[in-house]
């Protein structure tokens, strides 16, 4: 055999050895932030092995279930890069927690500050409707008009959102200076 052929075989075996070695490496290394988020998730969700029961309980206003949803979201955000809907998720779960507990949710406020007012109004109106509907099946549907009737928590979130053209007709009814 020619020396070049020996070198080619040696290169293939060495390359294969590197590939096999790389396959043994973990896909990603858990950072301290990931570990903290995972541990919070495990603690918050320990009593919720059934995701369907969790989902139903959260919509019925169970704070433990909402806290598990929040912990799940934050763990997902810690291990995922480039997740596009972080603000939507934080607004939704943070608003629901605030609405149920009465405790101001800074995550929801921070998310609302980065979103257009029309989107914030729509999200909190819809999620408020879903919370009401869980305890009252006769709750009427939201009107097709974007100037929904909002409560004080919802209005606080809408006030901090980025002003937009779509909500200009609603500002007066919401008591927000244009």
N, CA and C of each residue as an Amber inpcrd file, in Angstrom:
protein
   534
   0.8370000  -1.1800000   0.0000000   0.0000000   0.0000000   0.0000000
   0.8760000   1.2340000   0.0000000   0.3360000   2.2410000  -0.5710000
   1.0840000   3.4910000  -0.6540000   0.9660000   4.2570000   0.6500000
   1.9700000   5.0550000   0.9930000   1.9240000   5.8250000   2.2400000
   0.7140000   6.7700000   2.3040000   0.2880000   7.2860000   1.1690000
  -0.8650000   8.1920000   1.1810000  -2.1280000   7.4510000   1.5920000
  -2.2410000   6.1820000   1.1630000  -3.4070000   5.3870000   1.5230000
  -3.4100000   5.0780000   3.0140000  -2.2160000   4.7730000   3.5740000
  -2.1120000   4.5440000   5.0130000  -2.5140000   5.8040000   5.7810000
  -2.0660000   6.9060000   5.3040000  -2.3980000   8.1750000   5.9640000
  -3.9040000   8.4340000   5.9040000  -4.5360000   8.0770000   4.7790000
  -5.9780000   8.2750000   4.6490000  -6.7300000   7.3890000   5.6330000
  -6.3200000   6.1050000   5.7460000  -6.9800000   5.2100000   6.7030000
  -6.7710000   5.6980000   8.1360000  -5.5740000   6.1230000   8.4380000
  -5.2820000   6.6280000   9.7800000  -6.1400000   7.8590000  10.0770000
  -6.3110000   8.7090000   9.0880000  -7.1520000   9.8970000   9.2480000
  -8.6080000   9.5390000   9.4880000  -9.1070000   8.5450000   8.7580000
 -10.4920000   8.1030000   8.9480000 -10.7170000   7.5590000  10.3490000
  -9.7890000   6.7050000  10.8120000  -9.9360000   6.1420000  12.1580000
  -9.8280000   7.2260000  13.2220000  -8.9370000   8.1470000  13.0340000
  -8.7980000   9.2400000  14.0010000 -10.0450000  10.1070000  14.0020000
 -10.5640000  10.3860000  12.7970000 -11.7950000  11.1840000  12.6960000
 -12.9700000  10.4760000  13.3250000 -13.0800000   9.1770000  13.0830000
 -14.1710000   8.3980000  13.6690000 -14.0550000   8.3860000  15.1850000
 -12.8410000   8.3070000  15.6760000 -12.6320000   8.3500000  17.1280000
 -13.0900000   9.6610000  17.7210000 -12.8560000  10.7550000  17.0120000
 -13.3070000  12.0720000  17.4940000 -14.8290000  12.1560000  17.4920000
 -15.4440000  11.6420000  16.4510000 -16.9060000  11.6790000  16.3700000
 -17.5090000  10.8620000  17.5040000 -16.9620000   9.6720000  17.7290000
 -17.4680000   8.8340000  18.8120000 -17.2660000   9.5430000  20.1390000
 -16.1280000  10.1640000  20.3220000 -15.8530000  10.8790000  21.5640000
 -16.8300000  12.0460000  21.7320000 -17.1120000  12.7850000  20.6590000
 -18.0480000  13.8990000  20.7410000 -19.4430000  13.4140000  21.0950000
 -19.8250000  12.2400000  20.6090000 -21.1570000  11.7100000  20.8910000
 -21.3280000  11.4430000  22.3820000 -20.2470000  11.2290000  23.0920000
 -20.3330000  10.9800000  24.5310000 -20.5120000  12.2700000  25.3210000
 -20.1410000  13.3750000  24.7290000 -20.2970000  14.6650000  25.4130000
 -21.7800000  14.9870000  25.5510000 -22.1930000  15.6020000  26.6480000
 -23.6120000  15.9790000  26.7790000 -23.9880000  17.0050000  25.7210000
 -25.2600000  16.9630000  25.3270000 -25.7510000  17.8960000  24.3110000
 -25.5830000  19.3460000  24.7680000 -25.8520000  19.6130000  26.0340000
 -25.6430000  20.9320000  26.6070000 -25.2930000  20.7720000  28.0690000
 -24.6250000  21.7390000  28.5710000 -24.2310000  21.7040000  29.9660000
 -25.1760000  22.5870000  30.7630000 -25.6860000  22.0660000  31.8500000
 -26.6290000  22.8250000  32.6730000 -25.8760000  23.9370000  33.4080000
 -26.2690000  25.1610000  33.1320000 -25.6660000  26.3170000  33.7950000
 -26.3050000  26.4800000  35.1720000 -25.7230000  27.3080000  36.0310000
 -26.3520000  27.5590000  37.3330000 -27.7770000  28.1370000  37.2040000
 -28.0000000  28.9570000  36.1780000 -29.3420000  29.5130000  35.9640000
 -30.3270000  28.4160000  35.5660000 -29.8700000  27.5100000  34.6980000
 -30.7260000  26.3870000  34.2840000 -31.0480000  25.4940000  35.4770000
 -30.0260000  25.2060000  36.2770000 -30.2380000  24.3440000  37.4350000
 -31.2140000  24.9900000  38.4140000 -31.0480000  26.2840000  38.6650000
 -31.9560000  26.9830000  39.5830000 -33.3910000  26.9290000  39.0650000
 -33.5730000  27.1760000  37.7760000 -34.9120000  27.1310000  37.1840000
 -35.4900000  25.7210000  37.2610000 -34.6610000  24.7080000  37.0170000
 -35.1210000  23.3230000  37.0920000 -35.5500000  22.9640000  38.5050000
 -34.7580000  23.3560000  39.5000000 -35.0910000  23.0390000  40.8920000
 -36.3720000  23.7400000  41.3340000 -36.5510000  24.9770000  40.9120000
 -37.7980000  25.6900000  41.2280000 -38.9720000  24.9900000  40.5640000
 -38.7920000  24.5840000  39.3130000 -39.8340000  23.8530000  38.5940000
 -40.1810000  22.5470000  39.3120000 -39.1700000  21.7810000  39.6850000
 -39.4200000  20.5080000  40.3570000 -40.1750000  20.7080000  41.6640000
 -39.8180000  21.7410000  42.4200000 -40.5020000  22.0070000  43.6900000
 -41.9310000  22.4920000  43.4620000 -42.1180000  23.4180000  42.5160000
 -43.4500000  23.9820000  42.2740000 -44.4040000  22.9740000  41.6570000
 -43.8750000  22.0280000  40.9010000 -44.7310000  21.0960000  40.1590000
 -44.7620000  19.6930000  40.7670000 -44.2080000  19.5210000  41.9450000
 -44.1390000  18.1910000  42.5590000 -45.5220000  17.5620000  42.7360000
 -46.5260000  18.3720000  42.9760000 -47.8740000  17.8510000  43.2070000
 -48.7270000  17.8130000  41.9430000 -48.1180000  18.0450000  40.7840000
 -48.8720000  18.1010000  39.5350000 -48.3110000  17.1440000  38.4930000
 -48.4350000  15.8250000  38.7160000 -47.9080000  14.8880000  37.7210000
 -48.7590000  14.8160000  36.4550000 -50.0130000  15.2190000  36.5420000
 -50.9200000  15.1430000  35.3940000 -51.0470000  16.5260000  34.7520000
 -50.5090000  16.7270000  33.5430000 -50.5630000  18.0560000  32.9200000
 -51.9810000  18.5310000  32.6320000 -52.9100000  17.6010000  32.4010000
 -54.2960000  18.0100000  32.1330000 -54.9470000  18.5660000  33.3970000
 -54.6950000  17.9040000  34.5240000 -55.2340000  18.3990000  35.8000000
 -54.6130000  19.7520000  36.1380000 -53.3320000  19.9000000  35.8580000
 -52.6560000  21.1760000  36.0860000 -53.3100000  22.2780000  35.2710000
 -53.5020000  22.0290000  33.9970000 -54.0930000  23.0120000  33.0930000
 -55.4860000  23.4260000  33.5710000 -56.3220000  22.4410000  33.9020000
 -57.6780000  22.7370000  34.3710000 -57.6520000  23.5220000  35.6740000
 -56.8050000  23.1110000  36.5980000 -56.7260000  23.7920000  37.8950000
 -56.2280000  25.2270000  37.7420000 -55.2830000  25.4350000  36.8650000
 -54.7670000  26.7970000  36.6430000 -55.8720000  27.7050000  36.1250000
 -56.6710000  27.2260000  35.1800000 -57.7580000  28.0510000  34.6460000
 -58.8660000  28.2520000  35.6600000 -58.9630000  27.3610000  36.6380000
 -59.9700000  27.5320000  37.6760000 -59.4640000  28.4080000  38.8100000
 -58.2580000  28.9340000  38.6650000 -57.7270000  29.8880000  39.6330000
 -56.9270000  29.2810000  40.7650000 -56.4360000  28.0510000  40.6190000
 -55.6200000  27.4280000  41.6460000 -54.2080000  28.0260000  41.5810000
 -53.8190000  28.7480000  42.6440000 -52.5140000  29.4290000  42.6420000
 -51.3400000  28.4600000  42.5410000 -51.4480000  27.3050000  43.1870000
 -50.3520000  26.3310000  43.0850000 -50.1570000  25.8760000  41.6410000
 -51.2590000  25.6800000  40.9420000 -51.1730000  25.2690000  39.5380000
 -50.5930000  26.3970000  38.6820000 -51.0100000  27.6260000  38.9370000
 -50.4680000  28.7670000  38.1890000 -48.9750000  28.9090000  38.4740000
 -48.5810000  28.7370000  39.7360000 -47.1540000  28.8080000  40.0790000
 -46.3590000  27.7170000  39.3720000 -46.9320000  26.5340000  39.2340000
 -46.2680000  25.4540000  38.4870000 -46.1230000  25.8520000  37.0230000
 -47.1760000  26.4310000  36.4280000 -47.0810000  26.8870000  35.0340000
 -45.9720000  27.9220000  34.8730000 -45.9020000  28.8620000  35.8060000
 -44.8640000  29.9010000  35.7480000 -43.4840000  29.2660000  35.8580000
 -43.3030000  28.3510000  36.7990000 -42.0080000  27.6820000  36.9720000
 -41.6450000  26.8790000  35.7240000 -42.6410000  26.2340000  35.1160000
 -42.3910000  25.4780000  33.8820000 -41.9350000  26.4060000  32.7680000
 -42.6200000  27.5360000  32.6410000 -42.2310000  28.5160000  31.6200000
 -40.8020000  28.9950000  31.8400000 -40.4830000  29.3720000  33.0730000
 -39.1550000  29.9240000  33.3520000 -38.0660000  28.8840000  33.1280000
 -38.3450000  27.6330000  33.4210000 -37.3640000  26.5750000  33.1480000
 -37.1810000  26.4320000  31.6440000 -38.2810000  26.4340000  30.9050000
 -38.2020000  26.3380000  29.4360000 -37.4010000  27.5210000  28.8710000
 -37.6290000  28.7140000  29.4050000 -36.8920000  29.8870000  28.9100000
 -35.4070000  29.7740000  29.2420000 -35.0800000  29.1870000  30.3910000
 -33.6730000  29.0600000  30.7980000 -32.9150000  28.0770000  29.9090000
 -33.5960000  27.0230000  29.4460000 -32.8830000  26.0140000  28.6540000
 -33.0220000  26.2310000  27.1530000 -33.9020000  27.1310000  26.7480000
 -34.1290000  27.3750000  25.3190000 -33.5360000  28.7170000  24.9280000
 -32.8760000  28.7260000  23.8180000 -32.3900000  30.0050000  23.3040000
 -33.2780000  30.4080000  22.1390000 -33.5690000  31.6670000  22.0560000
 -34.3190000  32.1650000  20.9230000 -35.8190000  31.9430000  20.9960000
 -36.3520000  31.6260000  22.1690000 -37.8000000  31.4460000  22.2770000
 -38.4570000  32.8070000  22.0840000 -39.3400000  32.9180000  21.1000000
 -39.8750000  34.2140000  20.6740000 -41.0300000  34.7390000  21.5250000
 -41.6670000  33.8850000  22.2740000 -42.8970000  34.2930000  22.9400000
 -42.7560000  34.4170000  24.4560000 -41.5850000  34.7570000  24.9280000
 -41.3440000  34.8890000  26.3590000 -42.2770000  35.9410000  26.9590000
 -42.3660000  37.1070000  26.3340000 -43.2030000  38.1700000  26.8970000
 -44.6760000  37.7720000  26.9330000 -45.1530000  37.1060000  25.8990000
 -46.5510000  36.6590000  25.8920000 -46.8020000  35.6910000  27.0420000
 -45.9200000  34.7240000  27.2090000 -46.0960000  33.7400000  28.2790000
 -46.0540000  34.3980000  29.6420000 -45.0960000  35.2880000  29.8380000
 -44.9900000  35.9690000  31.1330000 -46.1850000  36.8800000  31.3940000
 -46.6760000  37.5350000  30.3660000 -47.8680000  38.3670000  30.5310000
 -49.0670000  37.4970000  30.9040000 -49.2670000  36.4060000  30.1940000
 -50.4290000  35.5560000  30.4180000 -50.4330000  34.9450000  31.8160000
 -49.3740000  34.2500000  32.1800000 -49.3650000  33.5830000  33.4830000
 -49.2300000  34.5930000  34.6160000 -48.4440000  35.6450000  34.3790000
 -48.3040000  36.6740000  35.4120000 -49.6090000  37.4070000  35.6720000
 -50.3230000  37.7290000  34.6020000 -51.6300000  38.3820000  34.7660000
 -52.5920000  37.4700000  35.5270000 -52.6580000  36.1990000  35.1350000
 -53.5910000  35.2900000  35.8130000 -53.2510000  35.1590000  37.2910000
 -51.9640000  35.0730000  37.6100000 -51.5700000  34.9690000  39.0140000
 -51.9900000  36.2280000  39.7630000 -51.7350000  37.3890000  39.1840000
 -52.0830000  38.6700000  39.7900000 -53.5970000  38.7530000  39.9830000
 -54.3600000  38.3650000  38.9670000 -55.8170000  38.4520000  39.0350000
 -56.3740000  37.5500000  40.1400000 -55.8140000  36.3590000  40.2780000
 -56.3110000  35.4040000  41.2670000 -55.8430000  35.7580000  42.6700000
 -54.5730000  36.1070000  42.8170000 -53.9990000  36.3250000  44.1540000
 -54.1570000  37.7580000  44.6490000 -54.2620000  38.6990000  43.7160000
 -54.2740000  40.1050000  44.1050000 -52.8760000  40.6610000  44.3430000
 -51.8570000  39.8190000  44.1910000 -50.4650000  40.2430000  44.3860000
 -49.9080000  40.7390000  43.0560000 -49.4240000  41.9650000  43.0520000
 -48.8460000  42.5730000  41.8490000 -47.7640000  41.6570000  41.2680000
 -47.7760000  41.4630000  39.9600000 -46.8090000  40.5850000  39.3090000
 -45.8860000  41.4050000  38.4230000 -44.6530000  41.5540000  38.8580000
 -43.6800000  42.3670000  38.1200000 -43.2890000  41.7320000  36.7890000
 -43.3500000  40.3980000  36.7070000 -43.0550000  39.7390000  35.4260000
 -44.0550000  40.1860000  34.3690000 -45.3360000  40.2320000  34.7440000
 -46.3770000  40.6460000  33.8060000 -46.1810000  42.1040000  33.3960000
 -45.8580000  42.9520000  34.3580000 -45.6380000  44.3740000  34.0400000
 -44.4380000  44.5570000  33.1120000 -43.3490000  43.8620000  33.4010000
 -42.1520000  43.9730000  32.5550000 -42.4520000  43.4970000  31.1370000
 -43.1970000  42.4120000  31.0130000 -43.5610000  41.9090000  29.6820000
 -44.4510000  42.9040000  28.9560000 -45.4350000  43.4620000  29.6580000
 -46.3570000  44.4250000  29.0420000 -45.6090000  45.6520000  28.5260000
 -44.5640000  46.0650000  29.2130000 -43.7840000  47.2450000  28.7870000
 -43.0920000  47.0270000  27.4400000 -42.9140000  45.7730000  27.0470000
 -42.2330000  45.4630000  25.7920000 -43.2000000  45.0710000  24.6770000
 -44.4970000  45.1830000  24.9440000 -45.5020000  44.7420000  23.9590000
 -46.4110000  45.9020000  23.5540000 -46.9550000  45.8640000  22.3310000
 -47.9190000  46.8850000  21.9130000 -49.1870000  46.8290000  22.7660000
 -49.7510000  47.9810000  23.0120000 -50.9300000  48.1070000  23.8640000
 -52.0900000  47.2330000  23.3890000 -52.3190000  47.1680000  22.0770000
 -53.4220000  46.3760000  21.5400000 -53.2550000  44.8990000  21.8950000
 -52.0310000  44.3890000  21.7930000 -51.7850000  42.9880000  22.1090000
 -51.9460000  42.7150000  23.6010000 -51.4740000  43.6340000  24.4360000
 -51.6370000  43.4710000  25.8810000 -53.1220000  43.4760000  26.2360000
 -53.8690000  44.4210000  25.6910000 -55.3050000  44.4990000  25.9820000
 -56.0070000  43.2130000  25.5580000 -55.6820000  42.7080000  24.3940000
 -56.3060000  41.4840000  23.9130000 -55.9790000  40.2860000  24.7840000
 -54.7110000  40.1620000  25.1760000 -54.3020000  39.0280000  26.0100000
 -54.9880000  39.0580000  27.3730000 -54.9770000  40.2170000  28.0460000
 -55.5640000  40.2590000  29.3910000 -57.0880000  40.1740000  29.3330000
 -57.6950000  40.7240000  28.2840000 -59.1540000  40.5930000  28.1520000
 -59.5210000  39.1230000  27.9660000 -58.8040000  38.4320000  27.0950000
 -59.0850000  37.0200000  26.8390000 -58.8280000  36.1690000  28.0850000
 -57.6950000  36.3750000  28.7360000 -57.3690000  35.5600000  29.9070000
 -58.3000000  35.8690000  31.0710000 -58.7340000  37.1080000  31.1990000
 -59.7430000  37.4340000  32.2080000 -61.0500000  36.7270000  31.9170000
 -61.4470000  36.7210000  30.6480000 -62.6540000  36.0140000  30.2250000
 -62.5410000  34.5270000  30.5650000 -61.3980000  33.9080000  30.2510000
 -61.2170000  32.4710000  30.5220000 -61.2930000  32.1690000  32.0130000
 -60.7230000  33.0410000  32.8420000 -60.8220000  32.8310000  34.2960000
 -62.2750000  32.9330000  34.7590000 -63.0010000  33.9200000  34.2580000
 -64.4140000  34.0740000  34.6380000 -65.2460000  32.8960000  34.1370000
 -64.9800000  32.4620000  32.9340000 -65.7450000  31.3640000  32.3300000
 -65.5300000  30.0460000  33.0750000 -64.3540000  29.8500000  33.6530000
 -64.0830000  28.6180000  34.4010000 -65.0210000  28.4840000  35.5970000
 -65.4020000  29.6040000  36.1980000 -66.3060000  29.5350000  37.3500000
 -67.7560000  29.8530000  36.9830000 -67.9700000  30.3740000  35.7670000
 -69.3210000  30.7200000  35.3250000 -69.4630000  30.3580000  33.8470000
 -69.9620000  29.1550000  33.5590000 -70.0850000  28.7260000  32.1630000
 -70.9840000  29.6180000  31.3160000 -71.8220000  30.4440000  31.9560000
 -72.7120000  31.3390000  31.2170000 -72.0710000  32.6930000  30.9020000
 -70.8050000  32.8300000  31.2020000 -70.0940000  34.0870000  30.9230000
 -70.2190000  34.4100000  29.4370000 -70.7060000  35.6120000  29.1100000
 -70.8430000  35.9470000  27.6840000 -69.4760000  36.0930000  27.0100000
 -69.4520000  35.8130000  25.7220000 -68.2200000  35.9550000  24.9430000
 -67.7580000  37.4130000  24.9370000 -66.4810000  37.5930000  24.7000000
 -65.9560000  38.9510000  24.5490000 -66.5350000  39.5620000  23.2790000
 -66.8450000  40.8550000  23.3120000 -67.3470000  41.4890000  22.0860000
 -66.2380000  41.5780000  21.0340000 -66.6350000  41.7230000  19.7860000
 -65.6870000  41.8330000  18.6840000 -64.9900000  43.1960000  18.6740000
 -65.4970000  44.1250000  19.4150000 -64.9320000  45.4740000  19.5330000
 -63.6580000  45.4050000  20.3890000 -62.5470000  45.9830000  19.9550000
 -61.3150000  45.8780000  20.7420000 -61.3030000  46.7350000  22.0060000
 -62.3130000  47.5560000  22.2120000 -62.3600000  48.3880000  23.4170000
 -63.0690000  47.6250000  24.5370000 -62.4900000  46.4870000  24.9040000
 -63.0820000  45.6250000  25.9140000 -63.1760000  46.3510000  27.2410000
 -64.1230000  45.9280000  28.0390000 -64.2250000  46.4390000  29.4070000
 -63.1310000  45.7550000  30.2190000 -62.2450000  46.5490000  30.7810000
 -61.1000000  46.0020000  31.5130000 -61.1730000  46.3950000  32.9820000
 -60.6970000  45.5020000  33.8610000 -60.6630000  45.8240000  35.2900000
 -59.3650000  46.5780000  35.6140000 -59.1800000  46.9380000  36.8620000
 -58.0220000  47.7650000  37.2420000 -56.6780000  47.0820000  36.9880000
 -56.5900000  45.7940000  37.2400000 -55.3280000  45.0790000  36.9910000
 -55.0340000  45.0860000  35.4930000 -56.0290000  44.7820000  34.6950000
 -55.8500000  44.7680000  33.2460000 -55.4620000  46.1620000  32.7460000
 -56.1200000  47.1840000  33.2700000 -55.8010000  48.5560000  32.8430000
 -54.3760000  48.9490000  33.2180000 -53.9220000  48.5160000  34.3790000
 -52.5430000  48.8350000  34.7610000 -51.5510000  48.2330000  33.7680000
 -51.8180000  47.0220000  33.3220000 -50.9470000  46.3900000  32.3280000
 -51.0390000  47.0990000  30.9800000 -52.2190000  47.5060000  30.5860000
 -52.4080000  48.2130000  29.3070000 -51.7290000  49.5820000  29.3500000
 -51.8080000  50.2680000  30.4890000 -51.1890000  51.6090000  30.6100000
 -49.6840000  51.5860000  30.3620000 -49.0050000  50.5360000  30.8220000
 -47.5380000  50.5100000  30.6950000 -47.0790000  50.0020000  29.3330000
 -47.9980000  49.4600000  28.5410000 -47.6400000  48.8930000  27.2330000
 -47.2670000  49.9950000  26.2420000 -46.6650000  49.5910000  25.1490000
 -46.2300000  50.5190000  24.1030000 -47.4640000  51.0590000  23.3720000
 -47.6480000  52.3850000  23.3520000 -48.8080000  52.9590000  22.6520000
 -48.8200000  52.5620000  21.1750000 -50.0310000  52.3870000  20.6350000
 -50.1730000  52.0330000  19.2340000 -51.4370000  52.6850000  18.6730000
 -51.5670000  52.6460000  17.3730000 -52.7050000  53.2650000  16.6800000
 -54.0130000  52.5170000  16.9370000 -53.9370000  51.2040000  17.0540000
 -55.1480000  50.3900000  17.1630000 -55.9580000  50.6860000  18.4210000
 -55.3010000  51.1470000  19.4840000 -56.0310000  51.3780000  20.7340000
 -56.4300000  52.8310000  20.9350000 -56.0750000  53.7120000  20.0050000
 -56.4400000  55.1290000  20.1730000 -57.9280000  55.3230000  20.4410000
 -58.8380000  54.6470000  19.7320000 -60.2620000  54.8450000  20.0110000
 -60.6810000  54.3610000  21.4060000 -59.8830000  53.5430000  22.0580000
 -60.2620000  52.9380000  23.3320000 -59.7420000  53.7300000  24.5370000
 -58.7670000  54.5810000  24.3290000 -58.0840000  55.2110000  25.4680000
 -59.0440000  55.9650000  26.3740000 -59.9710000  56.6980000  25.8290000
 -60.9040000  57.4750000  26.6520000 -61.7600000  56.5540000  27.5170000
 -62.3020000  55.5010000  26.9370000 -63.1400000  54.5800000  27.7080000
 -62.3160000  53.8450000  28.7800000 -61.0280000  53.6880000  28.5570000
 -60.1620000  53.0500000  29.5240000 -59.5910000  54.0400000  30.5400000
 -59.8460000  55.3300000  30.3430000 -59.3270000  56.3330000  31.2610000
 -57.8280000  56.5430000  31.1320000 -57.3160000  56.3500000  29.9390000
 -55.8830000  56.5080000  29.6830000 -55.6840000  57.7610000  28.8380000
 -54.8310000  58.6570000  29.3140000 -54.5590000  59.8860000  28.5540000
 -53.7870000  59.5300000  27.2880000 -54.2130000  60.1090000  26.1610000
 -53.5850000  59.8130000  24.8750000 -52.4070000  60.6270000  24.6650000
